[in-house]
Every structure is written in C-alpha cells, then in structure tokens.
Amino acid sequence: MLIIRQAGTPGTRRACFPAPEDADPPGLARAATLTLPDEAVVFAAPWPAAVATARAASGREPIVVGALAEADYGTWAGRPFAEIAETEPEGLGAWLTDPDAAPHGGESLAELGARVAAWLESVHVDAARVVAVCDAGPVRAALAHALGLTATRAALFDIAPLSRTELAARPGGWRIAHVNRKAAL
C-alpha cells in the first residue's frame, strides 16, 4: 500500500491545524509528475486537497473514503499551531500527551487512529494494489497501527507534502517499507 500525503495548502505553509482547503497549484503540478502503477486502486480523503492530489497523480477520479479524512480539529481547525500554544497551552498539552484528549471539541487522535486502522484492515488483502492520498494525520495513524504505537508517539513522524509512505501487508500485520520518501520528480 502506497500512502501519499496530499499536496500542500495555504494552511500547511502557515503551520495551521488542518482544515478542508484547496491544494496549492505548484503542489498539484508536482503531483501530476508522480508515477503510479496502472493497476492501482486510488483512494482519497474527502478533503479538496486530497481529492485534487489524487486526480493529478493518477489521472482519474479517486474513490473518496471518509476514513482517510484528517482528524476533526474542532475549534482549532485552520488556526496556527503557535496561536493554540499561546492561547490554550493546557489543552494543547493534553492533546499532545493523551491520545483520547479532544480539548478542541473535535476528534481525538485515538478516534482518528481507530478509524484509519479499521480502513487499513479492510483493504489488507488487496494492499499491494492500493494507493491512498490523504493529509499527515491519517498517515501517522497508519504508521501507529502498523507499528503498534500510540497516536501521540506516531505524531512524532514528520510527513512532508507529496511524500510517500509504503506499508506492505503480511500475515497478521504490516511491514513498513519506507516513510516520508520524497516523490521522484
């Protein structure tokens, strides 16, 4: 299974908590240079940047899957991380250390992880043919599931826009082939 982080957005550049946004045009142009296997089944998160990135990379309409959506960050969505650190330090601290915390009124990292893990297991048999395009949170959740990490530990992975993470299905679990590989251009 190949997981591609969607092209960057205005919020990505401003270090904001994710929100549904359009992808930056230069990122979509780079996505169009990606080479995907012809037999790949392409899935995308329902957010505009993920769908546009999947279209650009594959040249076709992706299958939109809600399970690949970034976490619902509630009142933090679209706001800069630095602003939340300044105005809501206790809430941010809880969110960074407790996978079940949702001080923003949205979805916890544990809930995101459970959603992504269930989807991963649903495609496990066909994983070699799967390409998924989503934002960084679901990529981290997939890594947490594959490695048996807590959601807060998996949050330590930096996942760059248009980077590739590959998981290989194996009996009883997953093998990590690579993480955050830059797309060949």
N, C-alpha and C positions, 0 to 999 in steps of 0.2 A: 504494500500500500504506500503510495506516494502522497504526502500531505504538503501542499504548497500554501505558504502564508500569502494572503491577498496582497495586492499592490498597496502602497502607502496611501494615506488620506491626509487632508489638512490637519486632522486631529493627531495623526501619527507624528507629523512634523512638530506639533506643539506639545508633545508628550502628554496627551489627554487620555482619560479613561475612554475606552472605545464607545462609539455610538454609530448608528447607521449613517454612513456617508458614502459619497461617490469616491471612486479611486482617482488618484492624480493621473492626468493624461500621460506624463512620461513613464509612469509605472505600467500603465496599460500597454504602451508601446513596447516596453521591455518584456511584458508578459507574452506578447504576440510572438516573440522570438523563441519561446520555450518549445522544446520538442517533447511531445507526449506520445506514448505508444498508441498506435492506431486502434488497437482493441480495447483501450482503456474505457472504463465507465467513469464519467466525470460527474462528481457531486460538488455542490457548493452550498455554503451557508446562505441564509436568506437575505443577508445584508447587501446593499448595492455594490460595494467594492468587491465583495467575494464573487458575486454573480458575474460582474463585468470582467474580473480577472480570469475566471474560468472560461468565459466566452473567448476572451482574447487568446488564452493559452491553447485552447482546444479547437477553436473554430466552429464550435457547435454549442447548442443550448445545454447547460448542465442540469442535472437532477437536483433540485433545491431541497435541502434537508434541514428541518428546524433543529435537529440535534447538533448540527455543526455551528449553530449561531454562537457568537461571543456571549459571555455572561451578560445578564441584565444588570447594569450597574446603578439602576435606580437614579437617585438624585445626583450621583457622581458622573453619570454618562455625559461625555463631551467636555467635562471640566478638567483643567490641567492637574496632574498629579501633585505638583508643588502647591497649588492652591488648597487641595484637600489636606495635604500635610500640614499646612499652616492653620487652616480654619477648623479641621476636625482631626487633630492628632490622635486622640484616643480611639476614635472609630477606625482610622487608618491602621493604627497599631493592632487593634483587634482583628481586622481583616487580614493583615499580613501574617498573623500568628495562629489564627483559629480558622480552619477550613470551613467551619459551619457558620461563621460570622457573616452577617449581611447588614452592617450598620447603615448602608446607603438605601435600604428598603427594597433592594432588588434580590438577585440570586446569589447564593453563597458559592464559593469555589468548589465545595463538596457537591453541591447540586449540579454545577456545570460538569464536574468530573463524572458523576453518575450518568448523566445524560450522554456524554461523549463515549463513555465505556460501553454503555448498552448498544449504541450505534456500531462501535468497533466490533463488538461480538456478533452483531447481526450480519456483518459483511466478512467475517473471519474466513469463511470457506472460499470466497472469491477475492480475497485481499490482493492477490498478485495483479489483478486487473483494475483495481480501484485507484482513482486519483481524487483527492478531496481538497477543496480550496476553501480556506477559512481564515479567521484572524488568529492572533497569537494564543489567546486563551484556550481555545479548543485543541491547538497543537500541544500546548503544555499539558492539558488534561489527558490527551492520548499518551503522552510520554509517562505521565504519572501512572496511568493504568498499566502500561506495558512494563514499567519498572517497579511497580508496587510502591510508589512514593505517595506521600500526602500531597494534596493540592498546593499547600504552602511551600513544600520543598520543590515541587515542579515549577513553581513561579520563579525560581532562580535561573531557569533557562532563558537566555535572550534568543528571541526568534525574529530574525530580520524580515522585512517585507520581501516577497518573492523567493524566500529561501525554501529549500526542500528538506523535508524530514521523511525518512523512509523506515517503515515498520514491515518486518517480514513475519507472516503468520507461521506458527509452528504448533505442533500438538500441545495443547494445554497453555498456550500463551503467545507471546510475541518476542521477536528479536529486533533490536534496534540496529538498522544498517548504517544510518547516519542521521545527524541532527544539524539543522541550520546550514546546510550546504548551499553556497551561493549558486544561483541559477547560471548555467553556462550561457553566455551571450554571444 
